[in-house]
Amino acid sequence: MHEDGNGGEERAGSPEPASGVEQPAFLALERELTVLLRRARASQGEMAREVHPDLEPSAYGLLVRLEECGRQRATELASYIGVGKATMSRQLRALEELGLVGREPDPADGRAWLVTLTEEGRRRVSRVREARRARYAGRLADWNPTEVDELARLLHRLNRGMEK
């Protein structure tokens, strides 16, 4: 044994402790998130096509946000999704042309518009989301409901942490 330079002893031949990002837990997390995100991107494309064959995969998240939160300004949607105003305008124009969203004047500010799902958009998004939840239920049928709750809780916590 020899001194480690900090007044403590270090065993000869023992490896240095792993730094934060090199710890096995973070390596496993990175690997599993990579697989999950790859599958999520593929799944998002499938769900977008189920809503409408001409729907861009990236626009599916907009429709889900509108279904969950109701009508919103385009700037709020752009901020939530993490895109610029030009990209958001293009996506909303395409969604309007498909008959999935509409715009209405914002009663709080006559110069602004609120984006909302049309009845057709709401019907299609609800149908696809219900089918997706049924797929999750089928694939996780051998999980204990408490485990599913815990996974949802931890993913929520991860998502909140990623917003920082």
N, C-alpha and C positions, 0 to 999 in steps of 0.2 A: 504494500500500500504506500501511496505517497500523497503529499498534500496537494489539494486542488487549486491552491492560490487564493482561496477565499477563507482559509482557516479550517477547512474541513478536510476529510480524507476521501480519496477516490481510489477505488479498487483498480489495480493494474489490469488492463485488457478489457475492462467493461466499456461498452459503447457509451458515447455521449447521450444524455437524455434528448429525446426527439423535441425539436422546436414545435411550436403550436401547430403549424400547418402540415408538419410531417408526421404527426401522431396518427396511428392506425385509424382512429375514429374519424378524423378529417379526411383521410385518404378514402375510406369506405363511403363517407358522405358524398364526396366529390364524384366517385364512381356511380353510386346509386342515383344521384341527382342527374347525372349525364344521361343515364338510361331513361329515367322518368321524363326528362325534358324532351328527349328524342321521340319517345312514344307519344308525349302530349302534343308535339307539333304535328305528327302524323294523324293523330286523332282529331285535332282541330280542323285539319283539312277535310277529313271525312265528315265531320259534323257540319262544317260549312256547306259542303255539297248536299247534305241531307236537308238543310234549310232551303237552299236554292242551288241548282247546278252551276250558276254563274257567280256565286258568292266567293269572294276572296277569303282564304283562311283567316287572315288577320282581322277581317271585319266581323267574324263570329263573336269575338270578345266584346265588341261594341254592342251587339244585339243583346248579349247576356247582361251587360252592365245596364242597359236601358230597361230590360225586363226586371232586374232586381231593384233598381233605384228610381225608375220612372223617368220622366222627361228631364233633360238637362241641356245646358248650353254646350255648343260644340267645343268651346274652350275648356270646359270642365272635362269633357270626354277625352280631348287631346291630352290634357294633363294626366288623367288617370291611366290612359293607355301608354303614354310616353312618346307621343309623336308630335310633329309640328302642325301648325294651322293648315298649311297647304295639303299635307297628307290627309289630315282629318277632313278637310273640305272635299277632297277627291273621293274618299271612302264614303262620305255621307251622300254625295251626289250619286254614286253608284248604287247605294242602298235605296235611295229615293226612286231611282229608275227601275229597280226591281220591285218596288211597291212595299218594301219592308219597313221603311221609316218615313215620317213626315216632319214638317216644320210648322211651328205656330209661333205667333208673336209672344214675347215674354211680357206678361202683364206688369212685372216690376220694372221693365226697361223697354220702352217701345222700339228702341233701336236694335235690340237683340232678339234672337230667335231661340226657341227651345226645340230640341230634337226629341221625337217620341216614336215609339213603335206603332205601326199601323195595326189594325186588328189582324190582318193577314200575317204580319211579322210576328205578332204575339203568339198566334196560333202555331206557326211553324217553329219558333224558338222553343216554346213550351213542349211541343211534341218531341223535338230532338233531345232536350234536356231530360225529359222523363225516360226516354230510351237509354240515354247515357247512364242515368242513375240505376236503371234496371241492370245494365251491363256490370256496373260496379258491384251491385248486390249479388249478382251471379258469380262474379270472379272472387268475391270476398265471402262467399257463403260459409266457408269453413272457419272464418274468423269469429271470435267472440264479439258481440256488439260493443263491449267495453273497449276492445282493441280498436275497433273502427272509430269510436269516439275519441280515443287517445291519439290516433293517427290524425284525425281532423284537427284536434286541438294543437298538436305539434306543428302541423303544416301551417295553421293560422299564425302561430307564434313565429315560425320561420318567415312567412310572408311579411309579417309586421316588421321583423328585424331587417329584412331586405329593403324596406322603404327608407331606412335611415341613411 
